[in-house]
């Protein structure tokens, strides 16, 4: 247990500064003024426009040295590399690959006060976690694909035994810690793949099945990626933990977010053995930047995930308790319905939502 934890922050682009600063204020309220030390660093598409760098080396070094990272959103339309890929996205991709943040954790939970687009589903009935392998899969071709004379283009889907084994173990370990699926209370890991068509996904499934043998107390389930998009809508209470390759995990986690209020209610954490980065799952929404209308909730809940990760890592119950307080305060604000973010049908500004969460914490 430490007396003080160093948190490297990057506001990023678009609404990033608003939601990141809102989260910092709420985390300070929850933890006190001295437990967390936030230091700001530059990175993102706006920086790339000014300097030609998305992630300066001094910012990377600060992130690497920090106890955890908390970021706003990154990316701006039209700000691309010469190959057409978005420059802003490369901020977090560089951190993922250079710091080996192999597990992308995306909780899908329906909070009280939020109405699901799925008819008749209530809070407590949708509560699962999508674990996305974060450093391999199709996205491992980032910057390395082939464009031959503008006539033939290829990207390679990459999987290794080490990569699949460790993400599978992460998923099964998490399932052991959770309460089980809302439908039946069973600890369950669903392996999402396309094993019926592609050898890479058949390999992913086979290695997950091998890992499952070491977890007789956790049920293993299988779903093809096309089928799971239906099941996540028709029987979301069946799921406890879902594990998937990088691209598939990216896609289905946004679908899951859509069932619990949208990306504004979707936190995420990118975890490695020694480092972790936390940010909302949404983009930078430059069309509403600087207007004080963005919802900070996804970033705030990502901050709560950060507190829980730090608390577990350092056996610090102060941080774990603060994480629960933040999540409880967010849910109370949503459930009371007086201060409702605009993405949930209300008219509250980012600053008003932030102040109301702080008031609940006080």
C-alpha positions in Angstrom: 0.0 0.0 0.0 1.3 3.4 -1.0 0.7 6.8 0.5 0.2 8.4 -2.9 -0.5 7.1 -6.4 0.8 8.8 -9.6 -1.8 9.0 -12.4 -0.8 10.1 -15.9 -3.6 11.8 -17.7 -4.1 12.9 -21.3 -7.1 15.1 -22.1 -6.9 14.2 -25.8 -9.2 15.7 -28.4 -12.8 16.9 -28.8 -14.7 16.3 -25.7 -11.7 14.5 -24.1 -10.6 17.5 -22.0 -14.2 18.0 -20.6 -14.8 14.4 -19.6 -11.3 13.7 -18.4 -11.2 16.8 -16.1 -14.7 15.9 -14.8 -13.5 12.4 -13.9 -10.4 13.8 -12.1 -12.6 16.1 -10.0 -14.9 13.3 -9.0 -12.0 10.9 -8.2 -10.4 13.6 -6.0 -13.7 14.0 -4.2 -14.0 10.2 -3.7 -10.3 9.7 -2.6 -9.4 13.0 -0.9 -6.9 15.5 -2.1 -3.7 13.6 -1.3 -4.2 9.9 -2.3 -4.0 10.5 -6.1 -1.6 12.8 -7.9 -2.7 13.6 -11.4 -0.2 14.8 -13.9 -1.2 16.0 -17.4 0.7 15.0 -20.6 0.2 15.7 -24.3 -1.0 13.3 -26.9 -3.6 12.9 -29.6 -4.7 14.1 -33.0 -4.5 17.8 -32.2 -0.9 17.4 -31.1 -0.2 15.5 -34.3 -1.6 18.5 -36.3 0.8 20.9 -34.5 3.9 18.8 -34.1 3.7 15.7 -36.2 3.7 13.5 -33.1 0.8 11.6 -31.6 2.6 10.3 -28.6 5.8 12.2 -27.7 8.5 10.2 -26.0 8.3 12.2 -22.8 4.5 11.5 -22.6 5.1 7.8 -23.1 7.8 7.7 -20.4 5.4 9.4 -18.0 2.7 6.9 -18.8 5.1 4.0 -18.3 6.4 5.4 -15.0 2.9 6.1 -13.6 0.9 3.8 -11.3 -2.0 4.1 -13.8 -3.2 6.1 -16.8 -6.5 7.9 -17.2 -7.3 9.4 -20.6 -10.0 11.4 -22.3 -10.9 10.6 -26.0 -8.5 10.9 -28.9 -9.0 11.4 -32.6 -10.3 14.1 -35.0 -12.0 13.6 -38.4 -9.7 14.1 -41.3 -6.5 14.0 -39.2 -4.9 10.9 -40.7 -1.6 9.4 -41.5 -0.5 9.3 -45.2 -2.0 5.7 -45.4 -5.4 7.0 -44.5 -5.6 5.6 -41.0 -6.6 8.0 -38.2 -3.7 9.5 -36.3 -5.6 9.9 -33.0 -6.3 6.2 -32.7 -2.6 5.5 -32.8 -2.2 7.2 -29.4 -3.8 4.3 -27.5 -2.6 1.7 -30.0 1.0 2.7 -29.3 0.5 2.5 -25.6 -1.3 -0.9 -25.9 1.5 -2.5 -27.9 4.5 -0.8 -26.2 3.2 -1.5 -22.7 1.7 -4.9 -23.5 -1.8 -4.0 -22.4 -3.2 -7.3 -23.5 -6.6 -7.4 -21.8 -9.3 -4.9 -22.8 -12.0 -5.0 -20.2 -15.4 -3.6 -21.1 -18.2 -4.0 -18.5 -21.8 -4.1 -19.9 -24.1 -3.2 -17.0 -27.6 -1.7 -17.0 -27.7 0.9 -14.2 -30.8 2.0 -12.3 -32.3 5.1 -14.0 -31.2 4.0 -17.5 -33.7 2.6 -19.9 -32.5 -0.2 -22.1 -33.4 -0.2 -25.8 -34.3 -3.8 -25.2 -37.9 -3.9 -24.1 -38.7 -5.0 -20.5 -35.1 -5.6 -19.5 -34.4 -4.2 -16.0 -31.3 -3.2 -14.0 -29.6 -6.3 -12.6 -30.6 -8.4 -15.6 -27.8 -7.1 -17.9 -24.5 -7.4 -16.2 -21.6 -9.0 -18.0 -18.0 -8.2 -19.1 -16.5 -8.5 -22.5 -12.7 -9.4 -22.5 -11.1 -8.4 -25.7 -7.6 -9.6 -26.6 -5.9 -6.3 -27.1 -2.5 -6.9 -28.7 -3.0 -9.6 -31.4 -5.7 -10.5 -33.8 -6.4 -8.5 -36.9 -5.3 -5.2 -35.3 -1.7 -6.6 -35.0 -1.4 -5.6 -38.7 -1.7 -1.9 -37.6 0.8 -0.1 -39.8 2.1 -3.3 -41.3 -0.4 -4.2 -44.0 0.5 -4.4 -47.6 -0.8 -2.1 -50.3 0.5 -3.3 -53.6 0.3 -0.6 -56.3 -3.1 0.4 -55.1 -4.4 -2.9 -56.6 -4.0 -5.4 -53.8 -4.3 -4.8 -50.1 -3.8 -7.3 -47.3 -3.8 -7.3 -43.5 -2.8 -10.4 -41.5 -4.7 -11.8 -38.5 -2.2 -12.9 -35.9 -2.7 -15.3 -33.0 -0.1 -16.8 -30.7 -0.4 -19.5 -28.0 0.9 -17.1 -25.4 -1.6 -14.4 -26.4 -4.6 -16.7 -26.5 -3.7 -18.6 -23.3 -3.2 -15.4 -21.2 -6.4 -13.8 -22.4 -8.3 -17.0 -21.7 -6.9 -17.3 -18.2 -7.7 -13.7 -17.6 -11.4 -14.3 -18.6 -11.7 -17.5 -16.5 -10.1 -15.8 -13.5 -12.5 -12.9 -13.8 -15.5 -15.3 -14.0 -14.4 -16.9 -10.7 -14.5 -13.5 -9.0 -17.9 -12.5 -10.3 -21.4 -13.4 -9.0 -22.2 -15.4 -12.2 -24.7 -14.7 -15.0 -27.9 -12.9 -13.9 -30.1 -15.7 -15.4 -28.8 -18.6 -13.4 -25.9 -17.5 -11.2 -23.5 -19.7 -13.1 -19.8 -18.7 -13.5 -19.5 -18.8 -17.3 -17.0 -17.8 -20.0 -18.4 -17.5 -23.5 -15.8 -17.9 -26.3 -16.7 -15.7 -29.2 -15.1 -16.7 -32.5 -15.6 -17.8 -36.1 -14.2 -21.3 -35.6 -16.4 -22.8 -38.3 -14.8 -20.8 -41.1 -11.2 -19.7 -40.2 -8.3 -21.6 -38.8 -7.2 -18.7 -36.7 -10.5 -18.7 -34.8 -10.5 -22.5 -34.6 -7.1 -22.2 -32.9 -8.5 -19.5 -30.6 -11.3 -21.8 -29.5 -9.1 -24.9 -29.1 -6.6 -23.0 -26.8 -9.5 -21.6 -24.8 -10.9 -25.1 -24.4 -7.5 -26.3 -23.1 -7.4 -23.4 -20.6 -10.9 -24.2 -19.4 -9.8 -27.7 -18.2 -8.0 -25.9 -15.4 -11.3 -24.2 -14.3 -13.8 -27.0 -13.5 -15.8 -24.5 -11.5 -16.4 -22.2 -14.5 -18.7 -23.3 -17.3 -17.4 -22.8 -20.9 -19.8 -21.7 -23.7 -19.2 -21.1 -27.4 -20.7 -18.7 -29.8 -20.0 -17.7 -33.4 -19.6 -13.9 -33.7 -22.6 -13.5 -36.0 -24.8 -15.6 -33.7 -23.8 -13.8 -30.5 -25.0 -10.5 -31.9 -28.5 -12.0 -31.8 -28.1 -13.6 -28.4 -26.8 -10.4 -26.8 -30.1 -8.8 -27.7 -32.5 -11.7 -27.0 -30.9 -13.2 -23.8 -28.3 -10.8 -22.4 -28.9 -12.2 -18.9 -27.2 -15.5 -20.0 -23.8 -13.9 -20.2 -21.2 -13.5 -17.4 -17.8 -13.1 -19.2 -17.3 -13.1 -23.0 -13.8 -13.5 -24.4 -13.0 -12.6 -28.0 -10.2 -11.7 -30.5 -9.3 -8.1 -30.9 -11.6 -7.0 -33.8 -14.6 -9.1 -32.8 -14.3 -7.9 -29.2 -14.2 -4.3 -30.4 -17.4 -4.8 -32.4 -19.5 -6.7 -29.9 -18.5 -4.4 -27.0 -20.1 -1.5 -28.8 -23.2 -3.6 -29.4 -23.3 -4.5 -25.7 -23.0 -0.8 -24.8 -26.0 0.0 -27.0 -28.2 -2.2 -24.8 -27.3 -0.4 -21.6 -27.6 3.3 -22.6 -24.9 3.7 -25.3 -21.2 4.5 -25.3 -21.7 7.3 -22.8 -22.4 4.5 -20.2 -19.5 2.3 -21.4 -16.2 2.4 -19.4 -13.2 0.4 -20.4 -9.8 -0.6 -19.0 -6.7 -1.8 -20.9 -4.7 -4.0 -18.6 -1.3 -5.5 -18.6 0.8 -7.2 -16.0 2.5 -4.0 -14.9 0.5 -1.1 -16.5 -3.1 -0.1 -17.1 -5.0 2.5 -19.1 -8.5 3.6 -18.4 -10.9 5.7 -20.6 -14.5 5.8 -21.8 -15.3 3.6 -24.8 -16.7 6.5 -26.8 -15.0 8.7 -29.3 -14.0 12.4 -29.2 -17.3 13.7 -30.6 -15.8 17.0 -31.9 -19.2 18.2 -33.0 -20.1 18.9 -29.4 -16.6 19.7 -28.0 -16.3 22.7 -25.8 -20.1 23.1 -25.3 -20.3 21.5 -21.8 -22.9 19.0 -23.1 -21.0 15.7 -23.2 -21.7 13.1 -20.5 -18.7 12.4 -18.3 -20.2 9.1 -17.0 -18.2 6.7 -19.1 -14.9 8.3 -18.1 -16.0 8.5 -14.5 -16.8 4.8 -14.4 -13.5 4.1 -16.1 -11.9 6.0 -13.2 -13.7 3.8 -10.8 -12.3 0.8 -12.7 -8.9 2.4 -12.2 -9.4 2.7 -8.5 -10.4 -1.0 -8.2 -7.4 -2.1 -10.3 -5.0 -0.1 -8.1 -6.7 -1.3 -5.0 -6.4 -4.9 -6.0 -2.8 -4.5 -7.2 -1.6 -2.7 -4.0 -3.9 -4.3 -1.5 -5.3 -0.9 -0.7 -8.8 -1.0 0.5 -9.1 2.8 0.5 -9.1 2.7 -3.3 -11.4 -0.3 -3.6 -13.9 1.4 -1.3 -13.7 4.7 -3.2 -14.4 2.8 -6.5 -17.7 1.5 -4.9 -18.6 5.0 -3.7 -18.1 6.4 -7.2 -20.2 3.8 -8.9 -22.9 4.1 -6.2 -22.9 7.9 -6.6 -23.3 7.6 -10.4 -26.2 5.2 -10.0 -27.9 7.4 -7.5 -27.7 10.4 -9.8 -29.2 8.4 -12.7 -31.9 6.7 -10.5 -33.0 10.0 -9.0 -33.6 11.5 -12.4 -33.1 15.1 -11.5 -29.8 15.6 -13.3 -29.9 13.5 -16.4 -27.1 13.6 -19.1 -28.2 14.5 -22.6 -27.3 11.2 -24.1 -29.8 9.6 -21.6 -32.6 12.0 -22.7 -32.0 14.8 -20.2 -30.7 18.3 -20.5 -28.0 18.3 -17.9 -24.6 19.7 -18.8 -21.3 17.9 -18.2 -20.5 20.3 -15.4 -23.9 19.8 -13.8 -23.6 16.0 -13.9 -20.1 16.3 -12.4 -21.3 18.5 -9.6 -24.2 16.2 -8.8 -22.0 13.2 -8.6 -19.7 15.1 -6.3 -22.7 16.1 -4.2 -23.7 12.5 -3.8 -20.1 11.6 -2.7 -20.2 14.4 -0.1 
